[in-house]
Amino acid sequence: MEAHQIHFPVHGTAAAASSARRRLAIGIRDWDASLDQELLETAELVAAELLANAVRHAGHGPISAGARLYDERLLIEVTDASSQAPQAGLPDGEEEGGRGLFIVAALADRHGIDLLPSGKRCWAEFKVSGPEQPSRCLPPQRS
């Protein structure tokens, strides 16, 4: 599978996070890598959660978003300037936020947080199956 990559800065606003999510989704679709629709929608949802977390908790510093397709893996990553690692968990039913990392964990094949000298990188990875091959129908065998 051919390697692809997209990476760009994101302003620390909710509108910019929404725009970045769309930009990532369009960029991934433009790779024409035969990714199935369910994977594309799941990756977009995970990107939205990671971007929303970065803007909400670290919007004061630089944020960047990116995606890579390599070795049958799709990686979504968001970096920000906060060194505080987010905590996964389920909030009370009345709370409006706090479910982002729980959603990421439920949807991604792997995910993690890497502390960096100038902040952190939150990422999620999905296994990508190769393009489906048409099945060959063999004529019935005579006995």
N, C-alpha and C positions, 0 to 999 in steps of 0.2 A: 504494500500500500504506500502510495506516494506521501511524503511528509509535507505538511502545510503549517503555516503559522500566521497569527495576527496578534498585534500588541499595540496599545494606545493609552494615552493619559485620559483620566476622567476627573472632571471637576467635582467637588464635594457637595453636590446638591441632589435632591431626589429626582429632579428632571434630568440631570446629567446621568444618573444611574440608569434611569429608564432608557435614555437614548443609547447608552453604552450596551445595555442588554440587547437592544434591537441591532446595533452595529455588529456585535459578536454573532448574533443569529444569522444576519445577512452574510457576514464574512464566511462563516462556516458553510452555509448553503452554497456560496459562490465557489467553494473548492470543488464542487461537482465530484464528490468522493463516494457517491452511492450510499450515503448514510440513510438509514430508514427514518421515516417521519417521527416515530415514537422517540427515538434517540435524540433527534433534533429538538423536539419539544421539551424533553426531559432536561437536556443540556441548557436550554434557554431558561427554564425555571430555576435550575441550580445557579446559573449565572446571575439571575435576578436576586436570589437570596444572598449570594456572596457580595454582590454590589451594594445591596441595601444595607447589609451589616457594615461594610466599609464606610459608607456615607454617614450612617447613623452614629457609629461609634468612633470614627477616625476622620471625619470630614474636614478637619482643620489642616491636614497636610496633604501631600501628594498621594494620589490614588492612580493605579493603572489596572487595566484589564487585558486579558489575553486568552488565547486558545491555541492549542497545538494538536495536530493529528500526526501520530507516528506509531510505528510498530503495532498497528491494530488497536490503538488507544487514542481516545479523545480527552485532552486535559483542558479544563477551564481553570483559570487562576486570576486572583485579584490580590494586588499588593496595596498596602496602605502604610502610613507613617506611625501608627500606634503600635507600641510593643505589648499591649495588653491582649492576651489570647482570649478569644471568645469562648464561652462555656456552653456546651450543648445541654439541652434539657427541655422539659415541658413546663411552661408557666401555668398559672391558674387559668381556668377557662375564661375568666373575665378580662385577662390582659390582652392587649392588642398585638403585641410583638413577642419576640423571644422564641419563636419556633424555627427560625431559619436554619440553624445547624442541624436540628433534628430532621428537617426536610432533606437537607443535603445528605445526611447520613443514610436516610432511607432510600434515596434515589441513586446515589453514586455507587459504583463498584468499590472505589477507594476514595478516601478524602483525608485531608490533614491540614495542619497549620505549621508553617516553618517560621521561626523567629529569625529576623534579619538584623543586621547592625542598625538599620534605619527604620525598623518597623516589623511587619510580618507579611507572609504570603499565605493566603487561604486558597486551597485548591480542591478540585474534585476530578476524578478520573473515571472514564467509562470504557468498557471493553467494546470494541467495534468489530463486528463480524464482517468478513469480506463480502464482496458482491455475491448475491445468490446466483448459483449456476442453475440453468434449467435442467430439470431432471429428464433423463432419457427414458423413454418408454420402450421397453423391449417387447417384441412380439411374443405372444404366448407360445410356450413350447408344446410340441405335440408329443403325446406319450405313445 
